[in-house]
Amino acid sequence: MEVKEYAKRLAAANPAVQDVIDRKETIWINDRLLPVDLIDGLCQLVVSDEDIADAEDRLARFAPYIRKCFPETEETGGLIESPLKCIPNMQQKLADRENVDIPGMLMLKMDSHLAIAGSVKARGGIYEVLKHAETLAMEAGLLTREDNYARLADDEMKKFFGQYTVQVGSTGNLGLSIGIMSAFLGFRVKVHMSADAKQWKKDMLCSKGVEVIEYEDDYSRAVEEGRRDSDRDPMSYFVDDEYSVDLFLGYAVAAHRLQEQMEQMHITIDEEHPLIVYVPAGVGGAPGGVCYGLKRLYKENVHVFFTEPVMCPSLLAGFASQRYERANVHDFGLSGITHADGLACASPSGFVTRIDNNLVSGDLTLNDDKLYDYMRMLMETEDVRIEPSSCAAFIGPVGLSRYPAAGEYCRKHGLTRERLENAVQICWATGGRLVPEEIWEEYLNTRL
Ligand SMILES: *Cc1c(COP(=O)(O)O)cnc(C)c1O
């Protein structure tokens, strides 16, 4: 694959981009990062704090329904929420193995274990499907805000939703989340899967009555075809991972939930106790929404980095080039092919690259072999299983200590030694719970 002119020009001006072209692990620091208050007006114009609060309220309205249909959410009262876990043994092992110092407290946000979909997609994906269902039911006069939403499990409602179709393009996990939730509500569902999608995810969807359409092509093509198919059918709704604001809102709600969780654990976040978060990125929706929500709450006291495979750093490409969705990893001479199936998106979301343009701190890349090493390390040290794509997050704390550019970022943003010692570093575990046993075996034995 040939390196495009724009990519060459960028590389000449920015060593991180040269690393991308050279297929070397790197850290890209966002020079366009701005104080949140400086861009408050524009942010609120697009996604306001009220919008996020509204999404949170909507999820609360659905809680009785979710609780009734998915007993695994009993403990959280029908909210789809995950544990936040200290991982001191992993912190030690990671530091030793990588020969770096990891200051502060390392934690794992276990969206890998979210109910229903077993991945971070249970936030955005399920939120969007629920909102669509609510809108249809309300328009038809079958539901009001004051109703107990547990009613939605009635046969009559399922029959009503059965007239409609929900469609989505996916590398796997979004399809699982949209597919499972939509099918449960009674919708007809079509999931357009890219070539990267794992067979077991397709099988699981088929077993739930979801129509799976496979493409021999990448994620962008699956989305394009799905969008076209859906546009032809007035009864069909397309969940658009590349542009959806509703998906984004579902992810953004994570921030307030995390804040409550940390408060319960008596963890303070302020200037002296900063929060540093690392989220694996595919097309950008999940990390983008989480980043946005966290920046609204913690402003300059939170630093959010995305993490991506060396062969598929699409968000990095979109931000660094300012070409947004018009950037493609192929333009940097990269195949986009990676073992991190959840992160295999060659072009980033145009929405996320724009709205997080001045909010994200940077992006770190890692080689595929590390995904499996970190996965085994986490199992050995903390007895937690998360899928390889999720393990991209662990390059975050390693890179923050390793790269001179990261040290410069810390100096520039007041992350002194002392504050780093007080910091909470969170690796966002984005998937894993639904992985079948035989696939775990395969993962465990993969050494690249
Ligand atoms: C989808 C996914 C991500 C990234 O989410 P995007 O919205 O595509 O950026 C990360 N990890 C896993 C396991 C995923 O399934």
PDBQT file of the ligand as one rigid body, heavy atoms in Angstrom, charges set to zero:
ROOT
HETATM    1  C1  LIG A 501     -16.037  -1.532  19.718  1.00  0.00    +0.000 C 
HETATM    2  C2  LIG A 501     -14.953  -1.849  20.616  1.00  0.00    +0.000 A 
HETATM    3  C3  LIG A 501     -14.012  -0.887  20.984  1.00  0.00    +0.000 A 
HETATM    4  C4  LIG A 501     -13.952   0.513  20.459  1.00  0.00    +0.000 C 
HETATM    5  O1  LIG A 501     -15.167   1.153  20.262  1.00  0.00    +0.000 OA
HETATM    6  P1  LIG A 501     -15.378   2.097  19.007  1.00  0.00    +0.000 P 
HETATM    7  O2  LIG A 501     -16.667   2.752  19.259  1.00  0.00    +0.000 OA
HETATM    8  O3  LIG A 501     -15.415   1.225  17.780  1.00  0.00    +0.000 OA
HETATM    9  O4  LIG A 501     -14.222   3.006  18.957  1.00  0.00    +0.000 OA
HETATM   10  C5  LIG A 501     -13.022  -1.278  21.850  1.00  0.00    +0.000 A 
HETATM   11  N1  LIG A 501     -12.947  -2.536  22.331  1.00  0.00    +0.000 NA
HETATM   12  C6  LIG A 501     -13.840  -3.484  22.011  1.00  0.00    +0.000 A 
HETATM   13  C7  LIG A 501     -13.713  -4.827  22.599  1.00  0.00    +0.000 C 
HETATM   14  C8  LIG A 501     -14.867  -3.167  21.137  1.00  0.00    +0.000 A 
HETATM   15  O5  LIG A 501     -15.750  -4.113  20.803  1.00  0.00    +0.000 OA
ENDROOT
TORSDOF 0
